[in-house]
Amino acid sequence: MTSLEQEFLEKIEKHKGIIFKISKMYMDEKDDRDDLFQEITYQVWKAYPKFKGESEFSTWLYRIALNTAIIFLKNEKRRSFIANEDFSDYKIVQEEFDQEKEEKLSAMYKAIHQLNPIDKAFIFYYLEDFSGKEISEQMGISEGNVRVKMNRAKNKLKDILNTNTY
């Protein structure tokens, strides 16, 4: 194994949670999530030799993973579902297993799957506590546009949550 391969595997192992979260956000079936996880990993590997370290690896990974998920979703013509008005109960963090939180997360993911791919990306950034500036840089749009699109995505999510019971 080359040092490049070893370095890549270490970084993927350290940041695989990002790939898992995005896969879960965009695909509701386990097999589809596994396929997307594998596709993201493959796309990151293909692009890795071009990674120059000008940004954090995780930032670079987010961009590739989200773009891959959106393309994957379009190519496969798959659709999916998130839940609650302030969303603060749904921040994605690693904690001890809690059945109630697990149920809330499940409801949130079901609702997220009903959003379009771009709205999913905005909700993902929101849940990951990205700043408007960071989202702007990732998405290639102005901070003002980020605020507008973020509010629209959150409002769509609220509507889904208010009309569905999971």
JOBELDA-V272296 format. One record per residue. RES is the residue in three letters. OMEGA is omega as a letter, one per 40 degrees, with the letter a starting at -180 (NA if undefined). Layout:
RES,OMEGA ; RES,OMEGA
This chain:
MET,a ; THR,i ; SER,i ; LEU,i ; GLU,a ; GLN,i ; GLU,i ; PHE,a ; LEU,i ; GLU,a ; LYS,i ; ILE,i ; GLU,a ; LYS,a ; HIS,a ; LYS,i ; GLY,i ; ILE,a ; ILE,i ; PHE,a ; LYS,a ; ILE,i ; SER,a ; LYS,a ; MET,a ; TYR,a ; MET,a ; ASP,i ; GLU,a ; LYS,a ; ASP,i ; ASP,i ; ARG,i ; ASP,i ; ASP,i ; LEU,i ; PHE,a ; GLN,i ; GLU,i ; ILE,i ; THR,i ; TYR,a ; GLN,i ; VAL,i ; TRP,i ; LYS,a ; ALA,a ; TYR,i ; PRO,i ; LYS,i ; PHE,a ; LYS,i ; GLY,i ; GLU,i ; SER,i ; GLU,i ; PHE,a ; SER,i ; THR,i ; TRP,i ; LEU,i ; TYR,a ; ARG,a ; ILE,a ; ALA,i ; LEU,i ; ASN,i ; THR,a ; ALA,a ; ILE,i ; ILE,i ; PHE,a ; LEU,i ; LYS,a ; ASN,a ; GLU,a ; LYS,i ; ARG,i ; ARG,i ; SER,a ; PHE,NA ; ILE,a ; ALA,i ; ASN,a ; GLU,a ; ASP,i ; PHE,a ; SER,i ; ASP,a ; TYR,i ; LYS,a ; ILE,i ; VAL,i ; GLN,i ; GLU,i ; GLU,a ; PHE,i ; ASP,a ; GLN,a ; GLU,i ; LYS,i ; GLU,i ; GLU,i ; LYS,i ; LEU,i ; SER,i ; ALA,i ; MET,a ; TYR,i ; LYS,i ; ALA,i ; ILE,a ; HIS,i ; GLN,i ; LEU,i ; ASN,a ; PRO,a ; ILE,i ; ASP,i ; LYS,i ; ALA,i ; PHE,i ; ILE,i ; PHE,i ; TYR,i ; TYR,a ; LEU,i ; GLU,i ; ASP,i ; PHE,i ; SER,i ; GLY,i ; LYS,i ; GLU,i ; ILE,i ; SER,i ; GLU,a ; GLN,a ; MET,i ; GLY,i ; ILE,a ; SER,i ; GLU,i ; GLY,i ; ASN,i ; VAL,a ; ARG,i ; VAL,a ; LYS,i ; MET,i ; ASN,i ; ARG,i ; ALA,i ; LYS,i ; ASN,i ; LYS,i ; LEU,i ; LYS,i ; ASP,i ; ILE,a ; LEU,a ; ASN,a ; THR,a ; ASN,i ; THR,a ; TYR,NA
